[in-house]
Amino acid sequence: MRIGLLTEGGYPYVSGDAGLWCERLVRGLEQHEFDVYALGHGPRQEAGSRRVPLPPQVRRVRTAPLWTAEGPAYGRRARRRFAECYEELAGAVCTRAGAAGGVPGAEVPDTPGSLADRFGSALYGLAELARDKGGLVGALRSDIAVRALERACRAPRALCAAHEARVTDLLTIAAHLERALRPLSLDWYDDDTLGAADLCHATTGGPPALCGLLARHFCGVPLLVTEYAVRLRTHYLTSGPHTAAPAVRAVLAAFHGRLTAEVYRAAELLTAGDAHARRWQERCGADRARIRTVYPGTAAERFAEAAEPALRTDPGTLVWAGPADPAKDLETLLYAFAEVRREEPKTRLRILGAPAGTEGAAYLGHCRTLAARLFPDAAEGDHPVSFEETGPPETGVSDAYAAGAVVVLSGGVEGFPAGLVEAMLCGRATVSTDAGAVAEVIGGTGLVVPPHDPRALAEACVALLRDPERRARLGAAARARALELFTVERNTMAFHGIYLEIASRCPVRRTTPDEPRPFAAPAESLVPGHWTGPEDHALHRGVPAWAADSTQPSAEEAR
């Protein structure tokens, strides 16, 4: 099969976990061909020097910068056409679902379908205009767009918060929508680009999924969307009251909600990284029957040595490892460790990891101060809490987990806990807070306590520190579970099966007659036997010999 892989800010460039996952997926599915379409977020990604080495199955790479864009000037007819589509889009976004037509404030049963249809029609109308005229950027920045947004916000059935939108708010909304709709102006939606693929695989929601949506609209290519972190949930979490005015947040939340619903409606299948993400997809409008859970894969071989009975393991050490930021709630861990020390005075805590950005550095400094305040009597150079950097990427994480008897996860907000899987692969007993997909991942092979509860965290740690046999049993069970569910090979084979499932239901039409089609040849034609021989012409057509047997009587002979 030929896969159009849609990425954002990652593969095929050296950038983050998303790039690493795509790299493993492409290399693991060498039986398929991949065309990579990368949406960039910075000018450095245009430089080929930052591209990772690509395997032979990657046929081509196309990159589109989303940090800057230019568009053509429109004539009168094009401006009128744009105004109609954009006003319909703005109206579908700003209209309050359930409001009765023409009666302000009256409510009727919710009718999201009509608003969804209006949004989809307007979105595809803008895409067709962009395809005809060579882009939308100039029009999306124009006064026409701002005036259309103003009318939509002032309409009787508009969102309550949108009624209060000021001119600066309207300009902010228009600028955000222009950036979000830049994929409409790309030249990726014809038979020589995404239209040549058997399947479009968007590796995240947002712009990559929008590109796949347009490839489906213009070329009929089926769409698969993978979300390890649900994009709409991320938008909700990052758009707090301090980020923008209420009118801006309300309209943008409605826009992303409508776009997500359209993507979920059009996609053949959706994959979630865990049940937590799957529930979010269902809440955002996805059909449960079209969602598959595919856990992220971790390279198990990196942790094989750490899983062996290690003589260097300190039976009195707790280990926390990962990027330091406020979501990891190290404060709760430090307060819990103070209670652990009262029960087990010789216990030590090792915090290994680097700060996540500027905010993480400030938070790590705060945690150092808190540790010094909680243990003021500790001798210089013999403090029970140590803050350390991990070693090289190949061995540093496994060495960190191998250095302790119990691995602790204290976060209050979690998605898929990749660090917990790594600790499980190292065969370590774990104590984790019940956040995100933690309980689903651990599956009874570790202790799970409520988040933000230092006493419960401390009691669980003490219970494992005092029972080495239980630690060993839980560690072995955790490693077996991780090897069964969370490896790279498991992840890759799951996507291979999903690709075949979609292709079997949605064969793509071909413009070249001799180009192979998925599932065009019956399975019998591949089975060796007396009906298929190299001399049979039917074999070359992918048809079994019995289906083209020249000895069969014709219709006239039968009469």
Secondary structure, 3 states (H helix, E strand, C coil): CEEEEEEECCCCECCHHHHHHHHHHHHHCCCCEEEEEEEECCHHHHCHHHECCCCCCEEEEEEEECCCCCCCCCCHHHHHHHHHHHHHHHHHHHECCCECCCCCCCECCCCHHHHHHHHHHHHHHHHHHHHHHCCCHHHHCCHHHHHHHHHHHHCCCECCHHHHCCHHHHHHHHHHHHHHCHHHHCCCCCCCCHHHCCEEEECCCCHHHHHHHHHHHHHCCCEEEEECCCHHHHHHHHCCCCCCCHHHHHHHHHHHHHHHHHHHHHCCEEEECCHHHHHHHHHCCCCHHHEEECCCCECHHHHHHHHCCCCCCEEEEEEEECCECHHHCHHHHHHHHHHHHHHCCCCEEEEECCECHHHHHHHHHHHHHHHHHHCCCCCCCCCCEEEECCCCCCCHHHHHHHCEEEEEECCCCCCCCHHHHHHHHCCCEEEEECCCCHHHHHCCCCEEECCCCHHHHHHHHHHHHCCHHHHHHHHHHHHHHHHHHCEHHHHHHHHHHHHHHHHHHCCCCCCCCCCCCCCCCCHHHHCCECCECCCCHHHHCCCCHHHHCCCCCCHHHHC
